[in-house]
Every structure is written in structure tokens, then in C-alpha cells.
């Protein structure tokens, strides 16, 4: 497996480094509507408030406060940007998710996974959920006509617009599955999926599968289909009576399909990114359940400032991340990512970011070409004493 394939499946972890975003919409507590509105506006658009703009608002209901503050801020935005911005502010300030749900419904109904200008609130909602720091948001929002302002911010920040669109499509697909906008009967495994029409640029088709509890993974292969190598595969797992929570993004072109089980149901979404030619007609995807684990660790031992691994690997793996728990309990990279050498028994000499004082707390995460992931704790043998 080439490093290029590993880079593609690392997309979910690295996509937003160029476009940090604000924190998720904060629940209203003792803070006033005025304070929440001011903070949300400044984080997204960067303009502070004069004292006279908030005068006379004390004691008003939240909705009336919002409307008055919005009226004072609206002139700062161009007419085409106002509705999306207002919908986003209502989401953050009042917790009103109805505009997001409506925009999602329109997007899916139109056969798209990328928001149009009338669904601009989805860009806001995605950025608020997906990233961490607010500093660059005023450069990216409002997204502008055709998301031109957002695209400029992505490119200026060193990101790839095509990669950003891939992540957007995955986010929209996950939200659509969670909201029921892609509701459909679940097929059982094994199964054969035949695409009987070309997907237009930006178009998608979806399938829902029931995954047996004994299965370790869903495996498959894709054959035929003109231009199928340009399609992206979005996978969304969920459990019984739970909203989808695990989302992957991969390609059909790199390797056999391997999706480690993360729930009782699996949505598979084939998406043809904008700018492509129509593609997919005649594509046949065969899928089945597999009890075998995606990989097994046969040996793990320290060797000076490196970790020597012996892995038994199955087809479809793209690469690995070696992580270690920190003092806060969170996992962080212990070494640079490395590519899979392919199916079989393979040895790896992985240089660590820093020499560990302990051999506990390590985890090896595998990433698949189809966008799946699986992780196992590592029982590392200490380096022999001299």
C-alpha cells in the first residue's frame, strides 16, 4: 500500500488543520442572550459591539432580544449572506436547529451532499461541530456565493478544497442518516449492490445494511463501473436505536473494501464529487461479513527510541497510527503514521516521537482504504537490559 493511500484515509483526522472553527454551540446557562449573541457574532464574523447596540435589552425575552440584536447586525452582511448567518446565529444563541434540519432535507432531496447557497447554514453547522479553534472563522464566514469565501480561506490556509468537500460530504451523509433523511430498509449480508445509473457530478446513492453481531468486519470488492475509481465511499455505522456516530471516508480505487464493525447497521454512500464526469453505471459491489480481525499484533517490543512490531494483516488495510494515552487520559500520536506493507506477516520499525518512560498506555489504530478504522491496545515488551 502506497503512502498516497494512507494519506487519503487519514483525511478525517487531518482535514481541518487549515480551517480551525469555533467550539460547538454552547448550551445557554446563566449567561444572557445578549452575551451569547455577542460572543457568537464576534467568533464567526469578527466585529465587536458598541455599547449603544445592547442598550435597552435587559428584561426582554430571548426571542425578542435576538431579533433586536440581529436587526442591528444585519446591515453588516450582504443580502445574499444574511439568511445563512441568521440561521447559524439562531442555532448557537437560541438552540434552534430547525433551519439546519430544513437545509439538510433540501440538500438530500436534491440528490446532493454539498450545500447550495440556500443551505449555507450547513457550512456553519459543520464548522461549529468539526473543528476546534475560532481564530480563522471571520476569514471563512459568511461562506459567500458558491462558498467562494470559504474556499479562499481553505486554500489560503494551505488546505485542499477537494479534500474539504470530501469531509463535508461525509458530514452531511452522517447527519442525514442520523435524522432519518436517508431512511431505508436494511438489507442483510451477504449482498450485491449494482449501480444501475451514472451518478451526476455531486450526486450520490446510498444503501443500508444489517451487520451481524458476530462479525468483526464488513468486507467487499467493487468491480466495473465507468469512472468508479473517482467515486468516494462514505460509511456510517450505528447501533440499535442510536444515532449514527461513526463515519468513515475512503475510496474504491485503492484496495478491497474493509470496514471494521462499529455498530449493528451500516450506511454505505457512493458519492461522485463535483467537477467529475458522470460515473458509476455498471458498478457492482459485493459485500459480506467476516469474523477474522483486520489485523493482529504478534509482537511488540521497544528498541531504543523505536517500537518493533510484527503484524498479521488482511487485505484492505492502508496504514497505522501508534498512539499513547496522556496524563489527561486522551490519546495522542506516539509516532508518525506508517503505511501497511500489504496482506501477510510484516515487520515494522516505528520511530517514536520521544523515548517512553513506560511501556503501558499504547494503542495501535489501523486505517483502511475504504475509510474504516480499528484499534487494539498494545502490550509492549520493554527493551532488554544491557
Secondary structure by P-SEA (a helix, b strand, c coil): ccaaaaaaaaccccccccbbbcccccccccccaaaaaaaaaaaacccccccccccccccccaaaaaaaaaaaccccccccccaaaaaaaaaaacccaaaaaaaaaaaaaacccccccccaaaaaaaaaccccccccccccccccccaaaaaaaaaaacccaaaaaaaaaaaaaaaaaaaccbbbbbbccccccccccccccccccbbbbbbcccccccccccccccccccbbbbbbbbcccccccbbbbbbcccccccccccccbbbbbbbbccccccccccbbbbbbbbccccccccbbbbcccbbbbbbbccccccbbbbbbbcccccccccccbbbbccccbbbbbcccccccccccbbbbbbbcccccbbbbbbbccccccc
